[in-house]
Amino acid sequence: MFRKRPSEFEVLLVHPGGPFFRNKDGGAWTIPKGEIAEGEDLLTRAKIEFGEELGFSPAGNLIELGSVKQKGGKTVHAWAVEGDLPDHFKLASNIFEMEWPPRSGRKQTFPEIDRAEFFSTEEARRKINPAQIVFLERLSEALKSNLTSNPAG
């Protein structure tokens, strides 16, 4: 999700929850995303994951941003939509369970994401998972292209 500002645009990023990311900031944030089942429609899954992580569904014209392969081997497919967080936004992330602390035998639950914030593109480049920077570049190009082809927009 992105929102336009007078001189730029801002992008919505989410911060992974759980103990491994608790004190990580730069390079740890990501676009809202999730796992896809074999044969599942990518766009449908993207909309579902967005809704599950943020508690509301994206609405509007979607801009396809393609895919990237992250360092760990996961392929991420992305779309962008113009919008903003609803009034009185409250994060509605799924939770996961894991043994914590390690080898303690105790299970704890954590949110999949613990924060969602809009960032300027400059700040987003510092915060986002490095493999996903290309999504910021593709969105910037798409928005420039849209302005060029539709000067009144």
Secondary structure, 3 states (H helix, E strand, C coil): CEEECCCCEEEEEEEECCCCCCCCCCCCEECCCCCCCCCCCHHHHHHHHHHHHHCCCCCCCEEEEEEEECCCCCEEEEEEEECCCCCCCCCCCCEEEEECCCCCCCEEEEECEEEEEEEEHHHHHHHECHHHHHHHHHHHHHHHHHHHHCCCC
